[in-house]
Structures are given as structure tokens and as C-alpha cells.
Amino acid sequence: MTSPGSTPGTATRSEHDLLGDRDVPADAYYGIQTLRAQENFHITDLPLSHFPRLIEALAQVKRATARANHGLGALDDERAAAIEQACTEIVGGELHEHFVVDMIQGGAGTSTNMNANEVIANRGLEILGRQKGEYEHLHPNNHVNLAQSTNDVYPTSLRLGILLTFPALVESMDHLITTLRAKGAEYSRVLKMGRTQMQDAVPMTVGQEFNAWATTIEEDVVRLTRTAAAFQEINLGATAIGTGITTDPRYAQLATQELSDLTGIDFVVSADLVEATSDTGAFVTFSGILRRIAVKISKICNDLRLLSSGPRAGFHEINLPAVQPGSSIMPGKVNPVIPEVVNQVAFEVIGNDLTVAFAAEGGQLQLNAFEPVIAFNILESTRIMTRAMNTLADRCIAGITLNEDTLEDNLRRSIGVVTALVPVIGYAAATDVASTALETGRPVADLVLERGLLDESRLKSLLSPESMTSPHRATPTGTMPDLSNEWLDSGEITRLPLEPDTEG
């Protein structure tokens, strides 16, 4: 029988398992159980090697357990050294193409664990001067998987895989934050109209808008890092259900310490290994933070698409970089394709989080059999969000320019600026000005001057960027300012005394 990926006439070796004998490609480092998993799980067409950090994590866990078993006298020098060398090569990026099992699989990750066991065993056999498949000298189960179960190896490897993967996401978030802050500084003095409920609100600066986007992402850098720390508690040594069957009493602590030494990450043994073996709470929480980030980044992209809409019949306040033609039929059309693709990434991440929640809830008794889909969705969300953040920063935010004429015209025509005058002319007078401005289309400033509510110098001061876009003290309507207050001499805006507002 021809093995998957081979052609008729390809050299094979025969291997045996619980279900019988099968021919495996002679040059394959995986073995019979991986072969069966390949045949059974044609789901995503994304193999374990799609996530290199997960492969590295599996190898580090196997390396740590080999060291622990050797230290306890359960694994001889020769086999321990062969396993460690094979694992070291895998951590260095070798043999990843032999991790061929589909990411989504039945069996609670057993096929993933056996794929790793077989690759390490067969590479170890080569190191020992033996042929692949000569498992009597180095066995995938008896030696590579010694004192282990899928049920402690797989969740531990996934936790380590996430810890190795998420720093790239944090780096991409930091890059986006820096890019947004740069735009915030560049446009810190440019006024625009803020909006609430899609209606004119009050003035702000363009810089404040960009800085607000940066801040909302910045908040979750801290949250993501703190949440990831929960993955440092592991169940290595729990074996099948958390009772530690087949292990030396010293094994769990020793294997965990070895993993810490190898990775530089301070892992700890869970206080209750039975609970830890079935618990997926840390994955749910981490996925929830990824969803939170996705929701925020999608909202930013919604804003970018609105603010750049037009160019003639939309908001047209900002220009997004033109990165490709936008239509096969409409000449000159350019679409906001970068925000659009990031929106779609966000939708995917939000959906992935729902899958994680269902999978976590679906576990029964002493094990959650659905950790493979949890692994796939968290790692995929992290991967595509990392790329999306970098794409948004480099191919969109960095190249944004302003349409200052549009911003100035919107500000001039908006009635929202009247809010800045309320502390001085009173709500009733401001409302009357706003109503007239709406009815006639005339600028608020012209009406205020025409009615003698303020003189031109005073009005200009109140409608300055400093007055309209940040807190400041205001003189109550109809009262004289307290000239003894130090703030009058501090360079802040002062206000002229006005007549009492007889309309209330």
C-alpha cells in the first residue's frame, strides 16, 4: 500500500501498531501513527508545521522530559543524549516538514504528540547509528514519551507555544502605537470637528484622534502580557488525568524545572494536577483579550474608512495611501483596502474566540478532548493579528495625509463650536445662536459678533484650539473674574465680564 505523499515504487519501511502493519515512506521521520492521522484528518490542510513555535515548544517539552528522566535514572545516557540532540535540532528549525498532522484532529492531541515522538525517535535512531524504524533501540512511546501522556504534553506545549508566539503580536502592537503617536504629534495643532452618534459634536484636534487610537491599543499590550503569564502554570507530570501515574514522585517538579532552564521562562507545577489537566480557563481568557484587541482595531478601521470616504461625496477629511486601483469598471476609484483587510482579520479573530469558548465548555470529566481546535484558533488569531497590525501601520497609518481645507470648512460651518461659548454667554443664548445657524447656514462666529454677545478678540480667544480642545477655567456668566487668582497671570485665557443672562 502506498503511503500518503509517496508515489508507486517509493521505498518504504514496515511499522506496526495496535491496528496492524503499515508501510511508511522510508525517508519519513514520522511513523505509523502519524501516517494514520494523515489519512484520518483532512480538515484544514494546515499541518502542525504551519505554526513553527508550536513545533519548537513540543521539542522543548520532550527535551525537558528526557533530561528529567535521565536525571532520575529512568533513561540511559545514550538514549537521553540522542533524544536531546534530536530535540535541539528541531528547536533550531530542522525537520519541521515532518510534522504533518492536521492542526484540527480528534484524540485530544494524541496525533500531535505521536508525530513528535516518532520524528524525535527516528532522528535519534540516526544519531545512534541505527535505521529509521528500529524502535527496539529507541522507541517513540517507551523512551521519547517516557513518564508522559498526551494529556500533559499537549497542553504544556500549547502554553509554551503561545508564550513563544505572542511577543511578536506585542511587538506589532507597539509598532502600530508608535506610528499612531507620530501622526498624533504631526497633527497636534490641526483642528477638526469631533462627532458623536454620527452628528457634529465639539472641536478636537486631529492629533487627539490619533492619540486616542494609540491609547486604546496600548491598554491591551499590558492586558495581553498579564494574561499570558497564566500559561506559566503547567501540568507536566500529570500524565493521563492528573494523578501522575507512571511517574516518579520527583518527576513533575524536575521536568518543570528543566523546561524553565531550557526556555528561560519560569514555569510552575500546578497545585492541583487533576484540575489543571481538564482546565482550559487560561486559553479562554487569553482568547478573550485577542477578541478585545480585534474589536478595537476593527473600530479604528471603521473610523479610517469613514474619515477617508469620498473623495468628493464623503467625509474626505483624511487621505489613505493609494496602494492599488479600486475598481475594474470605475476609472480613478481607490478603495480603503488596508482597513478593509484588517476589519476582516478582526472578524476572523472574533469568530475564533467563540470557537475557543465552545471548545472549552465542551470538555467532559477529567479531560478536554477539544484542545486541538483551541490551539488552532488561538495560534491562528495571534498570527493573523500580528500581520494585520504591521500591515495597518506600514501600509496605511504611516502614509495618511490631511485635507485641511475640508477640516477648516467643516469647523467653520459646524454649530458644535457654540458649545465652547456656553460658560460665557449662557446655554439659552448659545441655543438661540445654534438654531439660527442651522436655519440659515450662517457660521456661529458671525452670529455671535452680530448680536454683540462677544467682541472679536474675546471670541477668537474662546474659539482657539487651546480653549476648545482641553479643560480650562471659565468665568461664570454675569460675574466678574477674581483678579487675585494666579491663573489669570499664568498665560491661560481670561474672560471679559458680561451682562447677566436674563433668559435664564
C-alpha atoms as one frame of an Amber mdcrd trajectory, in Angstrom:
protein
   0.000   0.000   0.000   1.342   3.399  -0.982   1.661   5.956   1.808   0.245
   9.483   1.503   2.670  11.788  -0.243   4.570   8.940  -1.858   4.375   7.533
  -5.367   4.204   3.917  -6.534   7.621   2.381  -6.262   8.758   4.655  -3.436
  10.884   2.826  -0.883   9.038   2.048   2.335   9.580   0.527   5.748   7.021
  -1.542   7.611   5.793  -0.432  11.032   3.343  -1.988  13.458   0.826  -0.531
  15.921  -2.374  -1.549  17.712  -4.302  -1.779  14.426  -1.729  -3.752  12.463
   1.071  -3.214   9.966   1.529  -0.344   7.504   4.181   0.801   5.074   5.703
   4.194   5.835   7.913   6.101   3.359  11.451   5.006   4.122  12.735   8.581
   4.252   9.967   9.847   6.560  10.922  10.701  10.114   7.313  10.253  11.217
   5.898   6.782  11.730   2.778   4.670  11.538   0.591   6.629  13.945   1.320
   9.874  12.132   0.529   8.115   8.865  -2.895   7.079  10.166  -3.561  10.632
  11.393  -2.724  11.983   7.938  -5.313   9.661   6.434  -7.990  10.434   9.024
  -7.746  14.191   9.387  -8.087  16.056   6.099  -9.619  19.152   7.723  -7.720
  22.428   7.359  -4.801  21.361   5.147  -2.706  23.257   7.682  -0.211  20.880
   9.324   1.482  21.358  12.680   4.436  22.898  10.835   2.193  25.865   9.956
   2.979  27.068  13.485   6.774  26.727  13.938   6.666  27.948  17.521   4.362
  25.073  18.457   6.860  22.613  16.958   9.660  24.265  18.933   7.539  24.045
  22.075   6.880  20.329  21.574  10.600  19.713  21.135  11.483  21.715  24.242
   8.976  19.758  26.322  10.381  16.441  25.033  13.892  17.695  25.711  12.984
  18.666  29.268  11.322  15.337  29.979  14.324  13.433  28.605  16.596  15.389
  30.929  14.310  14.703  33.887  14.065  11.001  33.118  17.813  10.808  32.703
  18.370  12.613  35.974  16.089  10.143  37.730  17.896   7.182  36.213  14.929
   6.107  34.072  16.661   6.861  30.759  20.222   5.786  29.978  22.953   8.180
  28.842  22.956   7.126  25.191  19.217   7.379  24.594  18.897  10.601  26.598
  21.656  12.222  24.552  20.100  11.120  21.255  16.678  12.448  22.228  18.163
  15.752  23.381  20.185  16.220  20.200  17.138  15.494  18.025  15.063  17.969
  20.027  17.782  20.604  19.803  17.807  20.282  16.021  14.021  20.687  15.891
  14.161  23.774  18.112  16.714  25.108  15.634  14.232  24.738  12.772  15.160
  21.341  11.341  12.721  18.532  10.479   9.637  20.756  10.744   8.378  19.465
   7.405   7.879  16.060   9.032   5.278  17.461  11.456   2.472  16.706   9.049
  -0.642  16.066  11.147  -3.549  18.455  10.583  -3.914  21.076  13.315  -7.550
  20.094  13.913  -7.734  16.443  14.861  -9.603  14.016  17.055  -7.954  12.376
  20.039  -7.241  15.401  22.255  -3.887  15.980  20.556  -2.624  12.381  20.631
  -1.698  12.526  16.946   0.346  15.673  17.576   2.167  14.061  20.486   2.867
  10.892  18.487   4.039  12.887  15.474   6.617  14.499  17.758   7.528  11.189
  19.428   8.074   9.477  16.084  10.127  12.243  14.499  12.335  12.524  17.581
  12.725   8.740  17.840  13.684   8.283  14.195  16.123  11.184  14.205  17.504
   9.824  17.482  17.981   6.416  15.862  20.065   8.052  13.118  22.164   9.773
  15.765  22.691   6.358  17.376  23.808   4.939  14.030  20.602   2.989  13.501
  17.950   2.917  10.783  14.609   4.673  11.000  12.011   2.320  12.428  14.426
   0.252  14.537  12.385   1.143  17.597  13.837  -1.612  19.767  16.805   0.741
  20.207  14.849   3.981  20.712  11.079   3.774  20.916   8.587   6.645  20.388
   6.481   5.549  23.376   8.856   3.700  25.667  11.643   6.250  25.563  10.661
   9.574  23.935   7.267   9.563  25.682   8.564   8.103  28.952   6.604   9.309
  32.017   4.344  11.357  29.746   0.855  11.428  28.319  -0.636  13.494  25.547
  -2.784  14.975  28.279   0.131  16.749  29.933   2.495  17.125  26.957  -0.032
  18.713  24.594  -1.420  21.438  26.912   2.070  22.219  28.212   3.393  22.535
  24.660   0.467  24.725  23.683   1.080  27.016  26.630   4.742  27.287  25.732
   3.865  27.747  22.061   1.647  30.709  22.918   4.328  32.198  25.165   6.807
  31.935  22.290   4.330  33.350  19.761   2.602  36.278  21.428   5.683  38.566
  21.814   5.556  39.107  18.037   1.982  40.343  18.442   3.046  42.691  21.237
   5.843  43.979  19.022   3.410  44.641  16.183   1.045  46.431  18.576   3.909
  48.600  19.828   4.818  49.403  16.221   1.257  50.464  15.452   1.104  52.549
  18.629   4.350  54.325  17.705   3.063  55.018  14.202  -0.209  56.438  15.542
   1.626  58.582  18.103   3.814  60.007  15.348   0.705  61.081  13.447  -0.723
  62.465  16.667   2.321  64.655  17.122   2.350  65.697  13.477  -1.253  66.896
  13.596  -1.398  68.091  17.199  -2.393  71.643  16.212  -4.886  70.868  13.438
  -8.499  71.401  14.474 -11.413  69.285  13.286 -14.954  68.544  14.341 -15.465
  65.629  16.667 -18.616  63.585  16.189 -20.952  61.591  18.407 -23.725  59.375
  17.023 -22.540  60.399  13.543 -23.510  64.009  14.275 -21.343  67.081  14.818
 -20.216  67.330  18.435 -17.425  69.653  19.563 -13.999  70.509  18.166 -10.898
  68.461  18.786  -7.507  68.173  17.171  -6.625  65.544  14.619  -3.741  64.685
  16.930  -6.145  63.871  19.738  -7.972  61.433  17.474  -4.790  59.575  16.517
  -3.539  59.553  20.106  -6.847  58.112  21.316  -6.446  55.219  18.879  -2.912
  54.656  20.152  -4.044  54.683  23.771  -6.807  52.138  23.255  -4.317  49.677
  21.762  -1.697  50.478  24.381  -4.080  49.426  27.165  -4.231  45.913  25.795
  -0.487  45.437  25.497  -0.475  45.344  29.294  -3.569  43.133  29.456  -2.192
  40.663  26.937   1.124  40.347  28.763  -0.523  39.872  32.141  -2.940  37.292
  30.781  -0.162  35.317  29.091   1.535  34.903  32.466  -1.178  32.360  33.374
   0.390  29.964  30.854   3.425  29.616  33.114   1.407  27.264  35.321   1.599
  23.839  33.674   0.513  20.241  34.297   3.667  18.466  33.109   3.879  15.271
  35.138   0.104  14.905  35.399   0.111  12.149  32.751  -3.346  10.764  31.895
  -5.767  12.510  34.262  -3.586  14.371  36.738  -2.754  11.575  39.174   0.797
  11.247  37.847   0.514   7.542  37.141   3.758   6.039  35.665   5.924   8.870
  37.039   8.494   9.149  39.810   7.239  11.399  42.666  10.075  13.807  41.876
   9.411  13.876  38.152   6.836  16.688  37.803   8.936  19.224  39.659  12.161
  18.160  37.959  10.701  18.168  34.433   9.135  21.574  35.027  12.436  22.980
  36.278  14.235  21.566  33.249  11.702  23.239  30.951  12.247  26.525  32.766
  16.002  26.216  32.381  15.716  25.439  28.675  13.336  28.265  27.814  14.203
  30.978  30.319  10.531  31.077  31.318   9.663  30.454  34.964   7.181  27.598
  34.823   5.499  26.219  37.929   3.721  22.939  38.575   0.003  23.399  39.051
  -1.113  22.941  42.644  -3.878  20.569  41.547  -2.837  18.477  38.568  -6.229
  16.796  38.218  -7.896  20.200  37.890  -5.150  21.507  35.609  -5.455  18.575
  33.216  -9.076  19.347  32.362  -8.999  23.134  32.820  -8.884  25.449  29.794
  -9.611  28.713  31.587  -6.317  30.371  30.671  -6.996  29.755  26.986 -10.480
  31.264  27.277  -9.133  34.384  28.975  -6.276  34.865  26.511  -8.567  34.368
  23.530 -10.916  36.934  25.058  -8.120  39.505  25.109  -7.382  38.745  21.455
 -11.071  39.347  20.720 -10.977  42.623  22.659  -7.990  43.787  20.607  -9.734
  42.727  17.400 -12.873  44.671  18.291 -10.838  47.795  18.997  -8.706  47.570
  15.887 -11.795  46.967  13.756 -13.437  50.093  15.190 -10.329  52.106  14.295
 -10.523  50.775  10.748 -14.211  51.727  10.592 -13.207  55.271  11.570 -10.466
  55.390   8.950 -12.863  54.285   6.224 -15.418  56.913   7.250 -12.926  59.760
   7.569 -11.415  58.971   4.172 -14.739  58.357   2.424 -15.483  60.201  -0.793
 -13.355  61.766  -2.025 -15.977  64.175  -3.401 -19.152  62.901  -1.771 -17.961
  61.710   1.640 -16.143  62.938   4.755 -12.857  63.371   2.883 -11.029  64.621
   5.989  -8.050  62.312   5.548  -6.333  60.622   2.628  -5.304  56.997   2.971
  -2.306  55.903   0.906  -3.381  54.650  -2.507  -1.941  51.150  -2.619  -3.842
  49.689  -5.589  -6.584  50.551  -8.105 -10.019  50.063  -6.645 -12.285  49.046
  -9.466 -12.355  47.005 -12.633 -15.068  49.277 -14.083 -14.843  52.721 -12.420
 -11.757  54.663 -13.539  -9.892  56.547 -10.819 -11.531  54.727  -7.914  -9.269
  53.868  -4.983 -10.623  51.837  -2.073  -9.562  51.671   1.604  -8.279  48.135
   1.112  -5.907  48.077   4.091  -8.556  48.957   6.702 -10.891  46.540   4.927
  -8.498  43.608   5.209  -7.794  44.405   8.863 -11.549  44.517   9.506 -11.797
  41.023   8.062  -8.950  39.775  10.234 -10.802  41.158  13.236 -13.987  39.348
  12.232 -11.999  36.110  11.989 -10.462  36.600  15.436 -13.849  37.342  16.981
 -15.219  34.141  15.460 -12.171  32.188  16.608 -12.813  33.326  20.156 -16.350
  31.942  20.008 -14.920  28.607  18.855 -12.482  28.614  21.783 -15.340  29.282
  24.195 -17.438  26.423  22.801 -14.458  24.057  22.829 -13.592  24.933  26.419
 -17.179  24.408  27.505 -17.378  21.115  25.619 -14.875  19.218  27.772 -16.074
  16.390  29.967 -14.838  14.959  33.239 -11.041  14.673  33.564 -10.051  15.890
  30.071 -10.989  18.359  27.385 -10.766  16.500  24.080 -11.119  19.697  22.056
  -7.809  21.381  22.807  -6.637  20.949  19.178  -9.261  23.410  17.939  -8.413
  25.717  20.844  -4.756  25.533  19.823  -5.523  26.184  16.170  -7.740  29.203
  16.790  -5.556  30.931  19.376  -2.369  30.464  17.378  -4.074  31.498  14.150
  -5.622  34.583  15.763  -2.248  35.588  17.134  -0.567  35.041  13.772  -3.019
  36.985  11.614  -3.421  39.807  14.139   0.353  40.259  14.180   0.391  40.596
  10.414  -2.658  42.846  10.394  -1.137  45.284  12.903   2.064  45.615  10.890
   0.128  45.976   7.639  -2.094  48.690   9.088   0.864  50.628  10.485   3.146
  50.410   7.456   0.724  50.461   4.528  -1.922  52.814   5.903  -1.303  54.893
   9.045   2.246  55.975   8.178   1.102  57.451   4.860  -2.063  59.275   5.958
  -2.334  62.938   4.962  -4.989  65.543   5.746  -7.421  67.547   3.665  -7.075
  70.682   5.749  -9.484  72.707   3.612 -12.211  70.184   4.362 -11.391  70.212
   8.068 -11.479  74.010   8.199 -14.711  74.214   6.220 -16.407  71.645   8.445
 -15.295  73.553  11.515 -16.460  76.885  10.137 -19.890  75.585   9.167 -20.499
  73.461  12.249 -22.667  74.642  15.106 -20.692  72.459  17.514 -18.252  75.284
  18.244 -21.003  77.115  20.101 -20.532  74.687  23.000 -17.237  76.414  23.802
 -19.160  79.664  24.373 -21.799  78.270  26.780 -19.827  79.025  30.004 -19.638
  82.677  28.941 -22.825  83.555  27.023 -25.074  81.005  28.686 -26.957  77.946
  27.399 -30.057  79.822  26.244 -28.171  82.374  24.153 -25.970  79.627  22.734
 -29.055  77.564  21.816 -30.580  80.521  20.005 -27.362  81.061  18.047 -27.203
  77.371  17.180 -30.821  77.314  15.971 -30.298  80.333  13.751 -27.087  78.862
  12.376 -28.946  75.657  11.470 -31.791  77.527   9.809 -29.683  79.970   7.830
 -26.432  78.095   7.282 -24.517  81.055   8.648 -21.376  80.495  10.768 -21.752
  80.605  14.557 -18.976  83.176  14.901 -20.729  85.648  12.569 -23.990  85.413
  14.540 -22.246  85.864  17.915 -20.491  89.016  16.705 -23.629  90.332  15.006
 -25.631  90.030  18.219 -22.923  91.665  20.303 -22.596  88.677  22.584 -18.783
  88.852  22.414 -16.232  91.091  20.809 -13.942  89.713  18.106 -10.865  89.385
  20.314 -12.781  87.581  23.033 -14.479  85.287  20.530 -11.181  84.418  18.881
  -9.717  83.547  22.255 -12.642  81.286  23.171 -12.540  79.531  19.812  -8.788
  78.922  19.942  -7.545  75.314  19.812  -6.418  75.542  23.436  -9.860  76.644
  24.657 -11.889  74.213  22.589  -9.835  71.061  22.975  -8.772  70.944  26.625
 -10.133  71.791  30.086  -9.784  75.368  31.310 -11.365  77.634  33.907 -14.352
  79.651  32.829 -15.836  82.806  34.388 -19.463  82.164  35.423 -21.987  84.073
  33.334 -22.763  87.523  34.686 -19.941  87.674  37.245 -16.605  89.409  37.391
 -13.464  87.248  37.352 -11.485  87.037  40.593  -8.428  89.090  39.652  -6.490
  87.669  42.594  -6.448  84.189  41.075  -2.990  83.160  39.969  -4.332  81.547
  36.835  -5.043  84.966  35.348  -1.300  85.596  35.272  -0.323  82.138  34.101
  -0.901  82.749  30.420  -4.257  80.966  30.345  -7.224  82.512  28.561  -9.043
  85.242  30.505 -12.655  86.270  30.029 -14.323  89.681  29.940 -17.251  90.305
  32.311 -20.642  90.058  30.631 -24.154  91.235  31.418 -26.319  88.723  33.281
 -28.240  86.288  31.077 -31.855  87.403  31.602 -33.200  84.371  29.711 -32.079
  82.026  32.479
